[in-house]
Amino acid sequence: MAQHIRGGIKTAKRYPKAEISLHFIIVGGGIAGLATAFALSLVGHRVTVIEESDGRIQTNNGVTCPPNMSKILQDWGLQSWLDQVGGKVANFRLTAAHSGDELGVVHMDTKYAGKIESDFFFLLYDDLYTLLRSLVDIEGVEVLLNRKVVDIDTHAVSVTLSGDSVQASLKADVIIGADGKDSLVRSVVNSGSFIKEVPTGSEPADPAGLVISSAVFQTKVLTEDPELAMLLEPHLWTLWCGNKYYATGALCSPDLYYVVMFSEVSSNATSAVEDIKNDWKEDLKYGTNKLKLDHIEHRKSESEARFHKLLDLAGDQLRSMRYDGFGSAYLENAVDDSGSVCLVGDAGHPIVPYSWHSAALGVEDACTLLHLFAGIQRHDQIPRLLNAYEEIRQPRWENILDAEKAYRTELAMPPGPARDARDQFFGELARMNSTFEEEDDEVVSEDVERLRMAWIKTMAAYNFDAREAVDDWFSKWGGILHRTVDLSEGVEDDFKTK
Ligand SMILES: Cc1cc2nc3c(=O)[nH]c(=O)nc-3n(C[C@H](O)[C@H](O)[C@H](O)COP(=O)(O)OP(=O)(O)OC[C@H]3O[C@@H](n4cnc5c(N)ncnc54)[C@H](O)[C@@H]3O)c2cc1C
């Protein structure tokens, strides 16, 4: 299904090369691994990507590219690619799933929580993956396919591949774990341990169970039904808010494909579908195995006609993933003690499948590493730069987990006063759109205040600028970086920057 990659990639931006060229080994060639490989090669580093699959990923599914990600792609000179292959969103229509009533159409650029500085796109996963594969090829990145990393030596900074002896292990200056949510590399960083508690101040609680299903439709199929054709309005993102479920729909490729993601948020959702795995490869298998989803059948009978029709149309191409609560797990450290290994993408922050930020966080990680390692002048600066990465990325990951939980809870509220307040809030938001100006002395209820905070968190997450975060770090700590380091003092002491 991947579209042909047209002019966009020919314009990929050139960056000044770093003063020294390092060798990076990246374990895993998914979105985060490929984006990181491309980013580091842009500033002159040598990169080897090791990927256990044959590299022919065909998911036939959608992925979100929020403004924080589109800004980076734009910075890499890929705006024309985005404009050609992406489904751009300018408005979102909030709809009651049971009745189909419109709760409000909100502009992305509403001034309510600050202007969103870049565009929101839906993409086909295959398009994004194919783009990144092409970019790494153009940049001369070495990609070893069908090779699995089975061991990592942090002191020798080397990896051993399946079937190879330890003597044949591959050495590098830095190892990056981009090996997904069940990361092997995570096991050498901080013993792979997660902190389970949710940091203070974050709310609301993580939903106990979540099953996410997705399907991509050809728009020509939807145009045959006048009710469904209404969904194809350009730049429109429809969100259906249900009782412990929600769904989203948007064009993910101009005029060609429409993607629907359906999320069941309830404590019995995962137990009802035990045979659905939390695994993308299993998900692909299920997509063609006509798995019957009882919970979706049940939702169909209580939802509005368009929602019902979409689920019927999706039939056996609906792909489902279960989520086992790893989104509430925070990693203590994404860089190992020796300062030569770090984690990116789902390896560093496993996130809910089809989440709005899952691909974006991997691309942000890549952008952060690009701008940090563009400034390297000596090998002894590696641990410092990796620790800078840690300082920039950890709070960001935690904010995103927080923001994601907040919006998920708001969209899937059961009937009651809190939901009534939400519906009212959405209506007000839509009426304000670009004209909102907050009254200083305005008194609002606790429910509305919580909704406002959730909204502000969601919007603030879109405006994060990974490059700016690195610039801030350099302006604060760049002086320390360029000081000569006595390595016997250890990395930690040099980095008491928090
Ligand atoms: C097959 C597949 C299809 C997906 N489809 C979608 C989609 O349609 N929509 C969506 O929103 N998200 C999808 N995702 C998830 C999405 O890519 C991630 O949530 C997000 O982009 C972060 O990506 P990542 O690169 O960190 O992790 P992943 O995408 O999980 O990539 C990790 C990569 O590491 C490789 N790997 C793992 N262990 C080793 C090892 N020991 N040695 C070598 N290689 C290893 C894996 O084969 C995989 O390619 C998919 C993931 C996969 C793997």
The ligand as a Tripos MOL2 file, in Angstrom:
@<TRIPOS>MOLECULE
LIG
   53    58     1     0     0
SMALL
NO_CHARGES

@<TRIPOS>ATOM
      1 C1          5.8790   -4.6600   12.5020 C.3       1 LIG1
      2 C2          5.4400   -3.3960   13.1660 C.ar      1 LIG1
      3 C3          4.3070   -2.7210   12.6920 C.ar      1 LIG1
      4 C4          3.8570   -1.5710   13.3250 C.ar      1 LIG1
      5 N1          2.7550   -0.9170   12.8170 N.ar      1 LIG1
      6 C5          2.3190    0.2200   13.4030 C.ar      1 LIG1
      7 C6          1.2130    0.9330   12.8810 C.ar      1 LIG1
      8 O1          0.6140    0.5530   11.8980 O.2       1 LIG1
      9 N2          0.8090    2.0660   13.5200 N.ar      1 LIG1
     10 C7          1.4530    2.5330   14.6250 C.ar      1 LIG1
     11 O2          1.0460    3.5720   15.1730 O.2       1 LIG1
     12 N3          2.5180    1.8880   15.1410 N.ar      1 LIG1
     13 C8          2.9660    0.7430   14.5590 C.ar      1 LIG1
     14 N4          4.0550    0.0770   15.0870 N.ar      1 LIG1
     15 C9          4.6440    0.5570   16.3460 C.3       1 LIG1
     16 C10         5.4640    1.7880   16.1710 C.3       1 LIG1
     17 O3          6.4690    1.5660   15.2220 O.3       1 LIG1
     18 C11         6.0780    2.1400   17.4930 C.3       1 LIG1
     19 O4          5.1010    2.2600   18.4970 O.3       1 LIG1
     20 C12         6.7950    3.5000   17.4590 C.3       1 LIG1
     21 O5          6.9330    4.0020   16.1720 O.3       1 LIG1
     22 C13         8.1840    3.3470   18.0500 C.3       1 LIG1
     23 O6          8.9310    2.5460   17.2000 O.3       1 LIG1
     24 P1         10.2640    1.8250   17.6340 P.3       1 LIG1
     25 O7         11.1510    1.8970   16.4580 O.co2     1 LIG1
     26 O8         10.7400    2.3340   18.9320 O.co2     1 LIG1
     27 O9          9.7940    0.3350   17.9290 O.3       1 LIG1
     28 P2          9.3350   -0.7860   16.9160 P.3       1 LIG1
     29 O10         8.5020   -0.2240   15.8520 O.co2     1 LIG1
     30 O11         8.7480   -1.8590   17.7530 O.co2     1 LIG1
     31 O12        10.6990   -1.2940   16.2540 O.3       1 LIG1
     32 C14        11.6450   -2.1020   16.9400 C.3       1 LIG1
     33 C15        12.4670   -2.8540   15.9090 C.3       1 LIG1
     34 O13        13.5270   -3.5250   16.5640 O.3       1 LIG1
     35 C16        13.6740   -4.8300   16.0090 C.3       1 LIG1
     36 N5         14.3080   -5.6590   17.0430 N.ar      1 LIG1
     37 C17        13.8050   -5.9980   18.2490 C.ar      1 LIG1
     38 N6         14.7040   -6.7370   18.9660 N.ar      1 LIG1
     39 C18        15.8100   -6.8450   18.1650 C.ar      1 LIG1
     40 C19        17.0750   -7.4760   18.3380 C.ar      1 LIG1
     41 N7         17.3960   -8.1140   19.4590 N.pl3     1 LIG1
     42 N8         17.9740   -7.3980   17.3120 N.ar      1 LIG1
     43 C20        17.6700   -6.7300   16.1670 C.ar      1 LIG1
     44 N9         16.4790   -6.1190   15.9550 N.ar      1 LIG1
     45 C21        15.5720   -6.1640   16.9530 C.ar      1 LIG1
     46 C22        12.2340   -5.2230   15.6710 C.3       1 LIG1
     47 O14        12.1900   -6.2430   14.6830 O.3       1 LIG1
     48 C23        11.6470   -3.9050   15.1760 C.3       1 LIG1
     49 O15        11.8120   -3.7370   13.8000 O.3       1 LIG1
     50 C24         4.5340   -1.0830   14.4750 C.ar      1 LIG1
     51 C25         5.6680   -1.7560   14.9520 C.ar      1 LIG1
     52 C26         6.1310   -2.8970   14.3030 C.ar      1 LIG1
     53 C27         7.3600   -3.6030   14.8320 C.3       1 LIG1
@<TRIPOS>BOND
     1     1     2 1
     2     2     3 ar
     3     2    52 ar
     4     3     4 ar
     5     4     5 ar
     6     4    50 ar
     7     5     6 ar
     8     6     7 ar
     9     6    13 1
    10     7     8 2
    11     7     9 ar
    12     9    10 ar
    13    10    11 2
    14    10    12 ar
    15    12    13 ar
    16    13    14 ar
    17    14    15 1
    18    14    50 ar
    19    15    16 1
    20    16    17 1
    21    16    18 1
    22    18    19 1
    23    18    20 1
    24    20    21 1
    25    20    22 1
    26    22    23 1
    27    23    24 1
    28    24    25 2
    29    24    26 1
    30    24    27 1
    31    27    28 1
    32    28    29 2
    33    28    30 1
    34    28    31 1
    35    31    32 1
    36    32    33 1
    37    33    34 1
    38    33    48 1
    39    34    35 1
    40    35    36 1
    41    35    46 1
    42    36    37 ar
    43    36    45 ar
    44    37    38 ar
    45    38    39 ar
    46    39    40 ar
    47    39    45 ar
    48    40    41 1
    49    40    42 ar
    50    42    43 ar
    51    43    44 ar
    52    44    45 ar
    53    46    47 1
    54    46    48 1
    55    48    49 1
    56    50    51 ar
    57    51    52 ar
    58    52    53 1
@<TRIPOS>SUBSTRUCTURE
     1 LIG1         1 GROUP 0 **** ****
